[in-house]
């Protein structure tokens, strides 16, 4: 329930800040279940950024295991390469944002299209890690 409420708050702030076409987690789950080859990772939401880019939004309230982040990064690499989404935003509690960002930046290899590949900076540049406080400060006047 806390996750759902936090996601609603993030959505309300985003909509005020110019994010559009917001699709919630329940909508994304239905979409992903209908097309698993395209939606390898089910984000908490998808929206169009004020810059016009389709963004997967992850609300991360707690850290996952390093192994899980490797899987998530690989799934999003596929989705980014296929242009299902253009960017991925991780919105996290202030205390976790830097730690979760570091978790991603320490991943050295992923399985991409059936092959073990090094993680390139060009992939990580499409991931954004932002705290709840910074999200609100950016979009609430």
N, C-alpha and C positions, 0 to 999 in steps of 0.2 A: 504494500500500500504506500509506503514511504517513497518508493521508486516512482510509482504512478503520479503521486502528488508533485514530486520534484520535476518530473517530466512535463507536467501541465504548467508549472511555473516557468520552466525554460521555454516552452512553447509560447506562452503569453508574452514573455519578454521579447522573444524572437519576432513574433508577429508585429509587435509595436515597433520593432527595429527594422522592418522592411523585408523580413523573411516571408516567403509566400508558398502556396501549395503544400502546406504542412500535412504530412501523412503520419498518423500515429503508429504506435507499435502493433496494435491489433490489425490495422490495415496492412502494415508491412508484413506481418506474419502470413496473412491470407495471400498477399502478392507473392511472397517467397515460396509458399507451398504450391502455388500454381506453376512456378517456373524456377525450380531449384538450380538448374544449370546457369541461370543468369544471376540469381540472388543466392550466392554461396554463403553469405553472412547476412543475418537478419538484424538490421540496425533498429535502435529504439524509435527512430523517426527518420524521415527523409523530407527535405525542404529545399526550396530554391533560395539561395543566398541573395542578399541585396545586389550582388555583382552578377546575378543571373546563372550561377552554377548550381547543379544538382548535388546536394551534400547529404551524406549519411551522417546521422547524429547519434552518438553513443553517450548516454548518461551513465557515467561510471562512479558509483558510490563507494565501491570497495575494490581493492586490487584482486586481480585474478592471478593464477600461477603463470610463471614464465612460459611454460609449455603451451598454455591456452593462448597467450598473446602471440606466440609463433603461428598457431593455427589461424587466429583472427587476422594477422598481418597477411598471411598467404591468401586467405579468402578475399580480403579487400584488394590485394594486388591483382587478382583475377578480375574483380569487378571494375577496378580502375582501368586496367588494360582494355577491357571490353567497353569502357565508357558507360557502364551502368550508373555510376556516380563519378563525379569529378574530384571530390575531396571528401575527407572524413574528419568530423569534429568530435573530439572527446571533451565533454564538459564534466568537470570533476570537482569534488570538494577542494577548497583552497589547500588543505594540508596534503592532498594526494596528487595534485596536478603534476608537479615536477617529478615525482616518483614514477607515475604511470608513463610520462613522457620518456623517462630514462629506461623504463622497461622495454619500450619499443626501440629506442635508439641503441640498445645493447644487443638486439637480435642480429646475428651475423648471417644466417642462412634461412631460407624458406623453400618449401616445395612449390614450384610454380610451373604449371602445365606439365606435371609429372617428372620434373627435373629439379634437383637440388641446385639452387641459385643463390649467389650472394645478394644481400639486401643493399640496394643502391640508394644513395642519398636522394635521387630523383623520386623514388617511391616515398620516402619518409617526408619529403617536402610537401606532400599532399595530405599529410596528417597535421591537424592542429589540436593543441591541448590548451584548454582554457578553463579557468576556475569559475565557479558559480559567481563569485564577486566580480570578476572581470567581465563575464557575460552580461551581468546586470548593469555594470557601469558603462559598458559600450552601448547598450541599447535602451537604457532608461534615461530620459532627459532630466 
